[in-house]
């Protein structure tokens, strides 16, 4: 069988804006019931079911599964199992991780709030405390002074505009709706700044997004 080549993404210096990658998906994980109690869901089970649907809608399994994209298949969201699933970004290789709630190799050791912060702010859960973040400026509002960001194949810069209850639902599903699967994915490579130079407002736009219409590209938004 011919092995698929490692996926490559052009970069400048680390990458040339990743518009195609934003169409790929990847999500993040876990949490506690107390964190989710603030949403207006009628029940925890409804929240988990909504999270499952969002995970499917956003194609998280396209990257984070062992070659499968369906929750009916073994290995769903358990991370890659071979170099075929790696992304090459300049000199760095990034590897979609195990999103199941396995404590040793997956997301089980992280809280739902840490996963919320990963999707909303792009912060790696393993290097970000379990705290509410109220700013996007390093050093302000509990935003880490020296943030460590997720690698660019993870399209959090698109996912961050989802509603709070949607992101919480994804975290609830990944923490409570999946069976833990033991699959240790090798750590991704990363530049010394962990992609901070990639995620400037000039490159990814502001959060929250400006109200519609925002620019000449939107009807009524300019001359």
N, C-alpha and C positions, 0 to 999 in steps of 0.2 A: 504494500500500500504506500502511495506517495504521501509524504508528510507535508502538511500545509506550511508555507513559509511564515516566519514570525511577522506579525503585522507591524508595519512601519508608518510613522507619522512624521511628515516634514516639519522641521523646527527652525526658528530664528529668534534668539539663539537657541532656545530649547524647543521651540515649536512655532510654526507659522499659524496663527489663530486656527483653532480647532473647530470650525463650523461643522465639518462632517462628523466629528466625534460627538457633537451635541445631540446627534440623532441616535447615537448608541445609548445604552442605558446602563446604569449601575446605581445601586441604592445603598442604604446603610441600615443599621440595625438597632438594637435592644432597649430594654427599659424596665420600669417599675410601674405598678398600677397607680401609685399615688401621683406620679407625674402626669399620667393621662387623664386624671379625674377632672381636670379643668375644662375639657372639651364638652360639647353639647350632645354627644352620642347618647342614645338611649341605653346602651349596654356595652360592656367591654367586648363581648362577642361581635357586636355590630362594628365596633372600631377595628377589630382584627380582620373582619371580612372586608371592610373598606380598604384596609391596608393591602390585603392580598390582591384586590382588584387593581389598585394603583401600581403595585409591583408588576402585575401582568401588563397593564396598559403602557407602562414606561419601559418595558423590555429589559428589566433587570437581569433576567435569566440569560439574555443574549451574551452577556459577558461573564457573569458570576456563576455560571453553572458548568458542570462537567460535560459540555457538549450538548446539553438539553435546555430547552426553554419552557418546559411544561412542569407544573407542580405534580403531575402524575408520574413523572420519571424519577428514578433514583439519581441523586446528585444535584437536584434542583437547588440552586443558590449555594452550593457547597464549595464554590471556588473552582479554579482551573485545576486540571490534573496532568497537564503536559505543557511543554513550551509552545505548543500551537496556540494557546490562549493568551500569550504575552503580547504587549504593545511595545513597540520600539519607538522611543521619543528621543531623537538625537542620540547621544551616547548612553541613554538610560533605558532600562527595561522596567515596565510596570506590569504587575500581575494582579488581576482581579481576585480579591480575597474571598474566603469562606464567610458567608453572611448568616449561616445557621447559628443557633444559640449554643454551640459547643463552647464550653468554658476554656478549653485548652487551645483550640485551633480556630475558633470562630468568634462570634460577637457576644457570647454569653457573659463575658466579664465586664461588658460595658452597659451603662444605663441607657434608657430610652432618651433621656435628655442629651447624653453625649452623642447619640445617633442623630437626634434632631439638630444639634449643633453642626454635625458633619454635613447634613443635607442643606441646611440653611446658610451656613457660613463657610463650608468647605474645610473644616478643621478636622484633622485626624483624631479619632476618638481616643486612641492610646496615648496621645500627648496633650489632651485637653481635659481639664477637670470637669467634674459633674456639677456645673454651675449654670445659672441663667445668664445669657449674654445679651446685652442691651445696646451694643454698639458694633460697628464694623471697622472701627479705628483701633489699631493695636495699642494696648495699654489703657484703653478706656472701656467702661461698662463691662468689665470682666473679660473683654477680648484679650487673649494672650499678648504680652508685650512682643514676644518673638513667636509668631504663629507658625505652625507646621501644617501645610495644606495638603489635601488629597491631590494625587497626580491628575493631570489634565484629562485622561480618558474618562474619568468620572465626571459626568455632566452636571455637577452641582450648581454651576452658574445659571443653568436653566431651571433646575429643580427648586432653587431657593425662592422662586416667585410663587410656589405653591402655598396654599393657605396653611395656617398653623395646624389645624385639625387633620389635614391631609398628611403632613409630614409626621405628625404624632401617630397617625394610623399606620403608616409604613413601619415606623419603629416598633409599634405594638405587634404587628404581624411578624416581623423578623425575630422578635424576642419570644413571642408566645404562640405563633401559629405554625411554626416549623419544628420538625424533629431535629435534634442536634446531630450533626454528621461530623465525624472526625476526619479532617482533611487539612493537613498543614501546607499552606501555600507559602512558597519562599517569599521573603520580604521583597518589596519593590525597591529598585534603585531610586535615588533622588539627588538633585543638585544640592549644594551646600545651603541654599536658602529655602529648600523644600518648596519650590515653585512660587515663592512670594513675588518675584519679579514678573511672573506671568499674570498674576491676579490683581493688577492695578485697575482702578476705576476707568482709566483711559482705554484699557483693553477689554474689560468685561462689562462696563457700564455700571450704573449705580444700583444700589438696593436701598429702599424699594424702587421699583421702576417708576419713572415719571408718569403722571396721569395721562390718559389718552385725550386728545392727540398730542404726541410729544415732539414730532419733528415733521419735516417736509415729506417724509416717506409715508406718513399717515394722513388720511383725508382730513382736511381742516387743520392740519398741523403746521402749515407754513405756506410760503408762496411757491 
